[in-house]
Amino acid sequence: MIPEYPRGRELLAGKVVVVTAAAGTGIGSAVARRCLEEGASVVISDQHERRLGEKAEELAEFGKVHAIPCDVTDETHVQALVDGATGHFGRIDVLINNAGLGGTRSILDMTDEEWLRVLDVTLNGTFRCTRAVLRRFVAQGGGGVIVNNASVIGWRAQAGQAHYAAAKAGVMALTRCAAIDAAEHGVRINAVAPSLAKHPFLAKVTSEELLESLEQREAFGRAAEPWEIATVMAFLASDYAGYLTGETISVSSQHP
């Protein structure tokens, strides 16, 4: 049974939050909505400009939202996102690194291009956005929060996922090390590691048989709703997680 959607409790009141890859139907758009419901002003970004505009219109009923196109594999785009968010709302308080790219391919058949593409979006993109926003936090006088989207696949083996698993394990390591670099500036950096969050895009790139198998491994017998991941991200972004940094929180009911 899916629990009731929780109401907002002003956990992020007055904050400015930037969310990458927020134009779809998955975790990115869910966390953007959650942050708005928690009282934040939100900048959403995505490389798909038309979908981004549509998502901004959809989210506007929940609060102040601004859309800026961004390809996280392009440093110029990333800097334009940070500058645009700061220019529009005056500052940035929270970055949620959600951009990632998956796919299924045996390492026996995987090309260099497939490997590098997943690493560039999922790991390098997280690095680029983290670096740019950390510099903004320091310029603002310190303080701020970064929440990264990792995956339990960064810990666990799954066939056909070598590139994605390596990228997500890298996000976890980046989270730990960047948190130490950022601590002297009063910045917290944490990550979530979902096991399975079901949404329409996932169904397009994953077979029904595999999804059913993965769901059966979950203690609740179902995939998480994207908003169930988003609520944990909002918690990590809030002052309630004020002493947490360098941690990866498993948002999963998966058992061995």
PABA-12193 format. One line per 5 residues: number of its first residue (from 1); for each residue x negated, y negated, z negated of N, C-alpha, C. Coordinates in Angstrom, 1 decimal, padded with zeros to 4 digits, always signed. Example, Ala and Ser with C-alpha at 12.3 -4.5 7.8 and 13.67 -1.06 7.14 Angstrom:
2
1 = -013.2,+005.7,-007.8,-012.3,+004.5,-007.8,-013.2,+003.3,-007.8  -012.8,+002.2,-007.1,-013.7,+001.1,-007.1,-012.9,+000.0,-007.9
REM end
This chain:
256
1 = -000.8,+001.2,+000.0,+000.0,+000.0,+000.0,-000.9,-001.3,+000.0  -000.6,-002.2,+000.9,-001.3,-003.4,+001.0,-000.8,-004.4,-000.1  -001.7,-005.0,-000.9,-001.3,-005.9,-002.0,-000.7,-007.2,-001.4  +000.0,-007.9,-002.3,+000.6,-009.1,-001.9,-000.5,-010.2,-001.6  -000.3,-011.0,-000.6,-001.2,-012.0,-000.2,-001.3,-013.0,-001.4
6 = -002.5,-013.3,-002.0,-002.5,-014.2,-003.1,-002.4,-015.7,-002.7  -001.8,-016.5,-003.6,-001.7,-017.9,-003.3,-003.0,-018.6,-003.7  -003.2,-019.8,-003.1,-004.4,-020.5,-003.4,-004.4,-021.1,-004.8  -005.6,-021.2,-005.3,-005.8,-021.7,-006.7,-006.8,-022.9,-006.8  -007.0,-023.6,-005.7,-007.9,-024.7,-005.6,-009.3,-024.4,-006.0
11 = -009.8,-023.2,-005.7,-011.1,-022.8,-006.0,-012.2,-023.7,-005.3  -011.8,-024.2,-004.1,-012.7,-025.0,-003.3,-012.3,-026.4,-003.1  -011.5,-026.9,-004.0,-010.9,-028.3,-003.9,-012.0,-029.3,-003.7  -011.9,-030.1,-002.6,-012.8,-031.2,-002.3,-014.1,-030.7,-001.6  -014.2,-029.4,-001.3,-015.4,-028.9,-000.6,-015.2,-029.0,+000.9
16 = -016.4,-029.1,+001.6,-016.4,-029.0,+003.1,-017.1,-027.7,+003.4  -016.3,-026.8,+004.1,-016.8,-025.5,+004.5,-016.9,-025.4,+006.0  -018.0,-024.8,+006.4,-018.3,-024.5,+007.8,-018.2,-023.0,+008.0  -017.4,-022.5,+009.0,-017.3,-021.1,+009.2,-017.6,-020.8,+010.7  -018.6,-019.9,+010.9,-018.9,-019.5,+012.3,-018.1,-018.3,+012.7
21 = -017.9,-018.2,+014.0,-017.1,-017.1,+014.7,-015.7,-017.0,+014.1  -015.0,-018.1,+014.1,-013.7,-018.2,+013.4,-012.5,-018.2,+014.3  -012.7,-018.0,+015.6,-011.6,-018.2,+016.6,-010.8,-017.0,+016.8  -011.3,-015.8,+016.3,-010.6,-014.6,+016.6,-009.5,-014.3,+015.6  -009.3,-013.0,+015.4,-008.2,-012.5,+014.5,-008.8,-011.7,+013.3
26 = -010.1,-011.8,+013.1,-010.7,-011.0,+012.1,-011.1,-011.8,+010.9  -012.2,-011.5,+010.3,-012.6,-012.1,+009.0,-012.9,-013.6,+009.1  -013.4,-014.0,+010.2,-013.7,-015.5,+010.4,-012.5,-016.4,+010.2  -011.5,-016.0,+011.0,-010.3,-016.9,+010.9,-009.6,-016.7,+009.6  -009.7,-015.5,+009.0,-009.1,-015.2,+007.7,-009.7,-016.0,+006.6
31 = -011.1,-016.1,+006.6,-011.8,-016.9,+005.6,-011.6,-018.4,+005.8  -011.4,-018.8,+007.0,-011.2,-020.2,+007.3,-009.8,-020.6,+006.7  -008.8,-019.8,+006.9,-007.5,-020.0,+006.3,-007.6,-020.0,+004.7  -008.3,-019.0,+004.2,-008.4,-018.9,+002.8,-009.0,-020.1,+002.1  -010.1,-020.6,+002.8,-010.7,-021.8,+002.3,-009.8,-023.0,+002.3
36 = -009.0,-023.2,+003.4,-008.1,-024.2,+003.4,-007.1,-024.1,+002.3  -006.6,-022.9,+002.1,-005.6,-022.7,+001.0,-006.2,-022.9,-000.4  -007.5,-022.8,-000.5,-008.2,-023.1,-001.7,-008.6,-024.6,-001.9  -008.1,-025.4,-001.0,-008.3,-026.8,-001.1,-009.5,-027.4,-000.3  -010.2,-026.7,+000.5,-011.3,-027.2,+001.2,-010.9,-027.8,+002.5
41 = -011.8,-028.7,+003.0,-011.7,-029.1,+004.4,-012.6,-028.2,+005.2  -012.2,-027.7,+006.4,-012.9,-026.6,+007.0,-013.3,-027.0,+008.5  -014.5,-026.7,+008.8,-015.0,-026.8,+010.2,-015.1,-025.4,+010.7  -014.4,-025.1,+011.8,-014.5,-023.8,+012.4,-015.3,-023.9,+013.7  -016.1,-022.9,+014.0,-016.9,-022.8,+015.2,-016.8,-021.5,+015.9
46 = -017.0,-021.5,+017.2,-017.0,-020.2,+017.9,-017.5,-020.6,+019.3  -018.0,-019.6,+020.1,-018.5,-019.9,+021.4,-017.3,-019.9,+022.4  -016.2,-019.4,+022.0,-015.0,-019.4,+022.9,-014.2,-020.6,+022.7  -014.4,-021.6,+023.5,-013.8,-022.9,+023.3,-012.2,-022.9,+023.3  -011.7,-022.2,+024.2,-010.2,-022.2,+024.3,-009.6,-021.6,+023.1
51 = -010.1,-020.4,+022.7,-009.6,-019.8,+021.5,-009.8,-020.6,+020.3  -010.9,-021.3,+020.3,-011.3,-022.1,+019.1,-010.3,-023.3,+018.9  -009.9,-023.9,+020.0,-008.9,-025.0,+020.0,-007.5,-024.4,+019.5  -007.2,-023.3,+020.0,-005.9,-022.7,+019.6,-005.9,-022.3,+018.1  -007.0,-021.8,+017.7,-007.1,-021.5,+016.2,-007.1,-022.7,+015.4
56 = -007.7,-023.8,+015.8,-007.6,-025.0,+015.0,-006.2,-025.5,+014.9  -005.4,-025.5,+016.0,-004.0,-025.9,+015.9,-003.2,-025.0,+015.0  -003.5,-023.7,+015.0,-002.8,-022.8,+014.1,-003.1,-023.0,+012.7  -004.4,-023.3,+012.4,-004.8,-023.5,+011.0,-004.5,-024.9,+010.4  -004.1,-025.8,+011.3,-003.9,-027.2,+010.8,-002.8,-027.3,+009.8
61 = -001.8,-026.3,+009.8,-000.7,-026.4,+008.9,-001.2,-026.1,+007.4  -002.4,-025.6,+007.3,-002.9,-025.2,+005.9,-003.8,-026.3,+005.4  -004.2,-027.3,+006.2,-005.1,-028.3,+005.6,-005.9,-029.0,+006.7  -007.0,-029.7,+006.3,-007.8,-030.4,+007.2,-008.8,-029.5,+007.9  -008.7,-029.4,+009.2,-009.6,-028.5,+010.0,-010.1,-029.2,+011.2
66 = -011.4,-028.9,+011.5,-012.0,-029.5,+012.7,-012.8,-028.4,+013.4  -012.7,-028.4,+014.7,-013.3,-027.4,+015.5,-014.5,-027.9,+016.3  -015.6,-027.2,+016.3,-016.8,-027.5,+017.0,-017.3,-026.2,+017.7  -017.4,-026.2,+019.0,-017.9,-025.0,+019.7,-019.4,-024.8,+019.4  -019.8,-023.5,+019.2,-021.2,-023.2,+018.9,-021.5,-021.8,+019.3
71 = -022.6,-021.6,+020.0,-023.2,-020.3,+020.2,-024.4,-020.2,+019.3  -024.3,-019.3,+018.3,-025.4,-019.2,+017.3,-026.7,-018.7,+017.8  -026.8,-018.3,+019.1,-028.1,-017.9,+019.7,-028.8,-019.1,+020.3  -028.2,-020.2,+020.2,-028.8,-021.4,+020.8,-029.0,-022.5,+019.7  -030.3,-022.8,+019.4,-030.6,-023.7,+018.3,-030.0,-025.1,+018.5
76 = -029.9,-025.5,+019.8,-029.3,-026.8,+020.0,-027.9,-026.8,+019.6  -027.1,-025.7,+019.9,-025.7,-025.6,+019.5,-025.6,-025.6,+017.9  -026.5,-024.9,+017.3,-026.5,-024.8,+015.8,-026.7,-026.2,+015.2  -027.6,-026.9,+015.7,-027.9,-028.2,+015.1,-026.7,-029.2,+015.4  -026.1,-029.0,+016.6,-025.0,-029.8,+016.9,-023.8,-029.5,+016.0
81 = -023.6,-028.3,+015.6,-022.6,-027.9,+014.6,-022.8,-028.6,+013.3  -024.0,-028.5,+012.8,-024.3,-029.1,+011.5,-024.1,-030.6,+011.6  -024.7,-031.3,+012.6,-024.5,-032.7,+012.8,-023.0,-033.1,+012.9  -022.3,-032.3,+013.7,-020.9,-032.6,+014.0,-020.0,-032.5,+012.7  -020.3,-031.4,+011.9,-019.6,-031.2,+010.7,-019.8,-032.3,+009.7
86 = -021.1,-032.7,+009.6,-021.5,-033.8,+008.7,-020.9,-035.1,+009.2  -020.9,-035.4,+010.5,-020.4,-036.6,+011.0,-018.9,-036.7,+010.8  -018.2,-035.6,+010.9,-016.7,-035.6,+010.7,-016.3,-035.7,+009.3  -016.8,-034.9,+008.4,-016.4,-034.9,+007.0,-017.3,-035.5,+006.0  -018.5,-036.0,+006.5,-019.4,-036.7,+005.6,-020.5,-035.9,+005.0
91 = -020.3,-034.6,+004.9,-021.2,-033.7,+004.2,-020.8,-032.2,+004.5  -021.7,-031.3,+004.1,-021.4,-029.9,+004.1,-021.6,-029.3,+002.7  -020.7,-028.5,+002.1,-020.9,-027.9,+000.8,-021.1,-026.4,+000.9  -020.5,-025.8,+001.9,-020.5,-024.3,+002.0,-020.6,-023.9,+003.5  -021.5,-022.9,+003.7,-021.6,-022.3,+005.1,-021.2,-020.9,+004.9
96 = -020.3,-020.4,+005.8,-020.0,-019.0,+005.8,-020.5,-018.4,+007.2  -021.5,-017.7,+007.1,-022.1,-017.1,+008.3,-021.4,-015.8,+008.7  -020.4,-015.9,+009.6,-019.6,-014.8,+010.0,-019.9,-014.2,+011.4  -020.7,-015.0,+012.2,-021.0,-014.5,+013.5,-021.7,-013.2,+013.6  -021.3,-012.3,+014.4,-021.9,-011.0,+014.5,-021.5,-010.3,+015.8
101 = -022.3,-009.4,+016.2,-021.9,-008.6,+017.4,-022.2,-007.2,+017.2  -021.3,-006.3,+017.5,-021.5,-004.9,+017.3,-021.5,-004.1,+018.7  -021.0,-002.9,+018.6,-021.0,-002.0,+019.8,-021.5,-000.6,+019.4  -021.2,+000.3,+020.2,-021.6,+001.7,+019.9,-022.4,+002.3,+021.0  -023.6,+002.7,+020.7,-024.5,+003.3,+021.7,-025.6,+004.1,+021.0
106 = -025.8,+005.3,+021.5,-026.9,+006.1,+020.9,-028.2,+005.5,+021.2  -029.1,+005.6,+020.3,-030.4,+005.0,+020.4,-031.1,+005.6,+021.6  -030.7,+006.8,+022.0,-031.3,+007.5,+023.1,-031.0,+006.8,+024.4  -029.9,+006.1,+024.5,-029.4,+005.4,+025.7,-029.5,+003.9,+025.6  -029.8,+003.4,+024.4,-029.8,+001.9,+024.2,-030.9,+001.2,+025.0
111 = -030.5,+000.1,+025.6,-031.5,-000.7,+026.4,-032.1,-001.7,+025.4  -033.2,-002.3,+025.9,-033.8,-003.4,+025.1,-032.8,-004.6,+025.0  -032.1,-004.8,+026.1,-031.2,-005.9,+026.2,-030.0,-005.7,+025.2  -029.5,-004.5,+025.1,-028.4,-004.2,+024.1,-028.9,-004.4,+022.7  -030.1,-003.9,+022.4,-030.7,-004.0,+021.0,-030.9,-005.5,+020.7
116 = -031.6,-006.2,+021.6,-031.9,-007.6,+021.3,-030.7,-008.5,+021.2  -029.6,-008.3,+022.0,-028.4,-009.1,+022.0,-027.8,-009.0,+020.6  -027.6,-007.8,+020.1,-027.0,-007.6,+018.8,-027.8,-008.2,+017.7  -029.2,-008.1,+017.7,-030.0,-008.7,+016.7,-030.0,-010.2,+016.8  -029.9,-010.7,+018.0,-030.0,-012.2,+018.2,-028.7,-012.8,+017.7
121 = -027.6,-012.3,+017.9,-026.3,-012.9,+017.4,-026.2,-012.6,+015.9  -026.4,-011.4,+015.5,-026.0,-011.0,+014.1,-027.1,-011.4,+013.1  -028.3,-011.2,+013.4,-029.4,-011.5,+012.4,-030.0,-012.9,+012.7  -030.5,-013.1,+013.9,-031.1,-014.4,+014.2,-030.1,-015.5,+014.1  -028.9,-015.3,+014.5,-027.9,-016.4,+014.4,-027.6,-016.8,+013.0
126 = -027.6,-015.8,+012.1,-027.5,-016.0,+010.6,-028.7,-016.8,+010.1  -029.9,-016.5,+010.6,-031.1,-017.2,+010.2,-031.0,-018.7,+010.7  -030.7,-018.9,+012.0,-030.6,-020.2,+012.5,-029.7,-021.1,+011.7  -028.5,-020.6,+011.5,-027.5,-021.4,+010.8,-027.9,-021.7,+009.4  -028.4,-020.6,+008.7,-028.9,-020.8,+007.3,-030.0,-021.9,+007.3
131 = -031.0,-021.8,+008.1,-032.0,-022.8,+008.1,-031.5,-024.2,+008.3  -030.6,-024.4,+009.3,-030.1,-025.7,+009.6,-029.3,-026.3,+008.5  -028.4,-025.5,+007.8,-027.6,-025.9,+006.8,-028.4,-026.1,+005.5  -029.4,-025.3,+005.2,-030.3,-025.5,+004.1,-031.0,-026.9,+004.2  -031.4,-027.2,+005.3,-032.1,-028.5,+005.5,-031.1,-029.6,+005.3
136 = -029.8,-029.5,+005.6,-028.8,-030.4,+005.4,-028.5,-030.5,+003.9  -028.5,-029.4,+003.2,-028.3,-029.4,+001.7,-029.4,-030.2,+001.0  -030.6,-030.0,+001.4,-031.7,-030.7,+000.8,-031.6,-032.2,+001.1  -031.3,-032.5,+002.3,-031.1,-034.0,+002.7,-030.0,-034.6,+001.9  -029.0,-033.8,+001.5,-027.9,-034.4,+000.7,-028.2,-034.5,-000.8
141 = -029.4,-034.0,-001.1,-029.8,-034.1,-002.5,-029.8,-032.8,-003.3  -029.5,-031.7,-002.6,-029.5,-030.4,-003.2,-028.1,-029.9,-003.5  -028.0,-028.6,-003.9,-026.7,-028.0,-004.1,-026.1,-027.5,-002.8  -025.2,-026.6,-003.0,-024.5,-026.0,-001.8,-024.5,-024.5,-001.9  -023.7,-023.9,-001.0,-023.5,-022.4,-001.1,-023.5,-021.9,+000.4
146 = -024.2,-020.7,+000.5,-024.1,-020.0,+001.8,-023.6,-018.6,+001.5  -022.6,-018.1,+002.3,-022.1,-016.7,+002.2,-022.3,-016.1,+003.5  -023.0,-014.9,+003.5,-023.2,-014.2,+004.8,-022.3,-013.0,+004.8  -022.0,-012.6,+006.1,-021.2,-011.4,+006.3,-022.1,-010.3,+006.7  -022.3,-009.3,+005.8,-023.2,-008.2,+006.1,-022.2,-007.0,+006.4
151 = -022.6,-005.8,+006.1,-021.8,-004.6,+006.3,-022.4,-003.4,+005.5  -021.5,-002.5,+005.1,-022.0,-001.3,+004.4,-022.9,-000.5,+005.3  -022.8,-000.7,+006.6,-023.6,+000.0,+007.6,-025.1,-000.4,+007.4  -025.3,-001.6,+006.8,-026.7,-001.9,+006.4,-027.3,-001.0,+005.4  -026.5,-000.2,+004.7,-026.9,+000.8,+003.7,-026.8,+002.2,+004.2
156 = -025.7,+002.4,+005.0,-025.3,+003.8,+005.3,-025.5,+004.1,+006.8  -025.7,+005.4,+007.1,-026.0,+005.8,+008.5,-024.7,+006.1,+009.2  -024.6,+005.7,+010.5,-023.5,+006.0,+011.3,-024.0,+006.1,+012.8  -023.5,+007.1,+013.4,-024.0,+007.4,+014.8,-023.7,+006.2,+015.7  -024.6,+005.9,+016.6,-024.4,+004.8,+017.6,-024.5,+003.4,+017.1
161 = -025.0,+003.3,+015.8,-025.0,+001.9,+015.2,-026.4,+001.5,+014.8  -027.4,+002.0,+015.4,-028.8,+001.6,+015.0,-029.0,+000.1,+015.1  -028.6,-000.5,+016.2,-028.8,-001.9,+016.4,-028.0,-002.8,+015.4  -026.7,-002.4,+015.2,-025.9,-003.1,+014.3,-026.4,-002.9,+012.8  -026.7,-001.7,+012.5,-027.2,-001.4,+011.1,-028.5,-002.1,+010.8
166 = -029.4,-002.2,+011.8,-030.6,-002.9,+011.6,-030.4,-004.4,+011.4  -029.5,-004.9,+012.2,-029.2,-006.3,+012.0,-028.5,-006.7,+010.7  -027.6,-005.8,+010.3,-026.9,-006.1,+009.0,-027.8,-005.8,+007.8  -028.7,-004.8,+007.9,-029.7,-004.7,+006.8,-030.6,-005.9,+006.8  -030.9,-006.4,+007.9,-031.7,-007.6,+008.0,-031.0,-008.8,+007.3
171 = -029.7,-008.9,+007.5,-028.9,-010.0,+006.9,-029.0,-009.9,+005.4  -028.9,-008.7,+004.9,-029.0,-008.5,+003.4,-030.4,-008.9,+002.9  -031.5,-008.5,+003.6,-032.8,-008.9,+003.2,-033.0,-010.4,+003.3  -032.5,-011.0,+004.4,-032.5,-012.5,+004.6,-031.8,-013.1,+003.4  -030.7,-012.6,+003.0,-029.9,-013.2,+001.9,-030.8,-013.2,+000.6
176 = -031.4,-012.1,+000.3,-032.2,-012.0,-000.9,-033.4,-013.0,-000.9  -034.1,-013.0,+000.2,-035.3,-013.9,+000.3,-035.0,-015.3,+000.4  -034.0,-015.7,+001.2,-033.6,-017.1,+001.4,-033.0,-017.6,+000.1  -032.4,-016.8,-000.7,-031.9,-017.2,-002.0,-033.0,-017.7,-002.9  -034.1,-017.0,-002.9,-035.3,-017.4,-003.7,-035.8,-018.8,-003.2
181 = -036.0,-018.9,-001.9,-036.4,-020.2,-001.3,-035.5,-021.3,-001.7  -034.2,-021.0,-001.7,-033.2,-022.1,-001.9,-032.9,-022.5,-003.3  -033.3,-021.6,-004.2,-033.0,-021.8,-005.7,-033.5,-023.1,-006.2  -034.7,-023.5,-005.8,-035.2,-024.7,-006.4,-034.4,-025.9,-006.0  -033.6,-025.8,-004.9,-032.8,-026.9,-004.5,-031.3,-026.8,-005.0
186 = -031.1,-025.8,-005.9,-029.8,-025.7,-006.4,-028.8,-025.0,-005.5  -029.3,-024.3,-004.5,-028.4,-023.7,-003.5,-028.3,-022.2,-003.8  -027.1,-021.6,-003.7,-026.8,-020.2,-003.9,-026.6,-019.6,-002.6  -027.1,-018.4,-002.3,-026.9,-017.6,-001.1,-026.6,-016.2,-001.5  -025.4,-015.7,-001.1,-025.0,-014.3,-001.3,-024.3,-013.8,+000.0
191 = -024.0,-012.5,-000.1,-023.4,-011.8,+001.1,-022.3,-010.9,+000.6  -021.4,-010.6,+001.6,-020.5,-009.5,+001.4,-020.8,-008.4,+002.4  -020.5,-007.2,+001.9,-020.7,-006.0,+002.8,-019.4,-005.2,+002.9  -018.5,-005.6,+003.9,-017.3,-004.8,+004.1,-017.6,-003.5,+004.7  -016.7,-002.5,+004.3,-016.8,-001.2,+005.0,-016.0,-001.2,+006.3
196 = -014.7,-001.5,+006.2,-013.8,-001.4,+007.3,-012.7,-002.4,+007.2  -012.7,-003.4,+008.0,-011.6,-004.4,+008.0,-010.9,-004.3,+009.4  -009.7,-003.9,+009.5,-009.0,-003.6,+010.7,-008.4,-004.8,+011.3  -008.6,-005.1,+012.6,-008.0,-006.2,+013.3,-008.0,-005.9,+014.8  -007.3,-006.6,+015.6,-007.1,-006.2,+017.0,-008.4,-006.1,+017.8
201 = -009.4,-006.9,+017.5,-010.6,-006.8,+018.3,-011.4,-005.5,+018.0  -011.4,-005.1,+016.7,-012.0,-003.8,+016.3,-011.4,-002.7,+017.1  -010.1,-002.7,+017.2,-009.3,-001.6,+017.9,-009.7,-001.5,+019.4  -010.2,-002.7,+019.9,-010.5,-002.7,+021.4,-011.9,-002.0,+021.6  -012.8,-002.1,+020.6,-014.2,-001.7,+020.8,-014.5,-000.4,+020.0
206 = -013.5,+000.2,+019.3,-013.7,+001.4,+018.6,-012.5,+002.4,+018.9  -012.9,+003.6,+019.1,-011.9,+004.6,+019.4,-010.9,+004.8,+018.2  -009.7,+005.2,+018.6,-008.7,+005.5,+017.6,-009.1,+006.6,+016.6  -009.8,+007.6,+017.2,-010.2,+008.8,+016.4,-011.2,+008.3,+015.4  -012.2,+007.5,+015.8,-013.2,+007.0,+014.8,-012.6,+006.2,+013.7
211 = -011.7,+005.3,+014.1,-011.0,+004.5,+013.1,-010.2,+005.3,+012.1  -009.5,+006.3,+012.6,-008.8,+007.2,+011.7,-009.8,+007.9,+010.7  -010.9,+008.4,+011.3,-011.9,+009.1,+010.4,-012.5,+008.1,+009.4  -012.8,+006.9,+009.7,-013.3,+005.9,+008.8,-012.3,+005.6,+007.7  -011.0,+005.5,+008.1,-010.0,+005.1,+007.2,-009.8,+006.3,+006.1
216 = -010.0,+007.5,+006.6,-009.8,+008.6,+005.7,-010.9,+008.7,+004.6  -012.0,+008.0,+004.9,-013.1,+008.0,+003.9,-012.9,+006.9,+002.8  -011.9,+006.0,+003.1,-011.6,+005.0,+002.1,-010.7,+005.5,+001.0  -011.0,+005.1,-000.2,-010.3,+005.6,-001.4,-008.8,+005.3,-001.3  -008.5,+004.1,-000.7,-007.1,+003.7,-000.6,-006.4,+004.3,+000.7
221 = -007.2,+005.0,+001.5,-006.7,+005.7,+002.7,-006.3,+004.7,+003.8  -006.9,+003.5,+003.7,-006.6,+002.5,+004.8,-007.8,+001.5,+004.9  -007.8,+000.8,+006.0,-008.8,-000.2,+006.2,-008.4,-001.5,+005.4  -009.4,-002.3,+005.0,-009.0,-003.6,+004.4,-008.4,-004.5,+005.4  -007.5,-005.4,+004.9,-007.0,-006.5,+005.7,-008.1,-007.5,+005.7
226 = -008.3,-008.3,+006.8,-009.4,-009.3,+006.9,-009.3,-010.3,+005.7  -008.1,-010.6,+005.2,-008.0,-011.6,+004.1,-008.5,-011.0,+002.8  -008.5,-009.7,+002.7,-009.1,-009.1,+001.5,-010.6,-009.3,+001.4  -011.3,-009.4,+002.6,-012.7,-009.7,+002.6,-012.8,-011.2,+002.3  -011.9,-012.0,+002.9,-012.0,-013.4,+002.8,-011.9,-013.9,+001.4
231 = -011.0,-013.3,+000.6,-010.9,-013.7,-000.8,-012.2,-013.6,-001.6  -013.0,-012.5,-001.3,-014.2,-012.3,-002.0,-015.2,-013.4,-001.5  -015.2,-013.7,-000.2,-016.1,-014.8,+000.3,-015.7,-016.1,-000.4  -014.5,-016.4,-000.6,-014.0,-017.6,-001.2,-014.5,-017.7,-002.7  -014.4,-016.5,-003.3,-014.9,-016.4,-004.7,-016.4,-016.8,-004.7
236 = -017.2,-016.2,-003.8,-018.7,-016.4,-003.8,-019.0,-017.9,-003.5  -018.1,-018.5,-002.7,-018.3,-019.9,-002.4,-018.0,-020.8,-003.5  -017.2,-020.3,-004.5,-016.6,-021.2,-005.5,-017.6,-021.3,-006.7  -017.2,-022.2,-007.6,-018.0,-022.3,-008.9,-017.9,-021.2,-009.8  -016.9,-020.3,-009.6,-016.8,-019.1,-010.4,-018.0,-018.1,-010.2
241 = -018.7,-018.3,-009.1,-019.8,-017.4,-008.9,-021.1,-018.2,-009.1  -021.1,-019.2,-010.0,-022.2,-020.1,-010.2,-023.5,-019.6,-010.5  -023.6,-018.3,-011.1,-024.9,-017.8,-011.5,-025.3,-016.6,-010.5  -024.5,-016.4,-009.5,-024.8,-015.3,-008.5,-025.6,-015.9,-007.4  -026.8,-015.3,-007.1,-027.5,-015.6,-005.9,-028.4,-014.4,-005.5
246 = -028.6,-014.3,-004.2,-029.4,-013.2,-003.7,-028.7,-011.8,-003.7  -027.4,-011.8,-004.0,-026.7,-010.6,-004.1,-025.9,-010.2,-002.9  -025.7,-008.9,-002.6,-024.7,-008.5,-001.6,-023.6,-007.7,-002.3  -022.4,-008.2,-002.2,-021.3,-007.5,-002.8,-020.6,-006.6,-001.8  -020.5,-005.3,-002.2,-019.8,-004.4,-001.3,-018.3,-004.6,-001.5
251 = -017.6,-004.9,-000.4,-016.1,-005.1,-000.4,-015.6,-003.8,+000.3  -015.4,-002.8,-000.5,-015.2,-001.5,+000.1,-014.6,-000.6,-000.9  -013.8,+000.4,-000.4,-013.3,+001.5,-001.3,-013.8,+002.8,-000.7  -014.9,+002.7,+000.1,-015.4,+003.9,+000.8,-016.1,+004.8,-000.2  -015.9,+006.1,-000.1,-016.7,+007.0,-000.9,-017.5,+007.9,+000.0
256 = -018.6,+008.6,-000.5,-019.5,+009.3,+000.3,-018.8,+010.4,+001.1
REM end
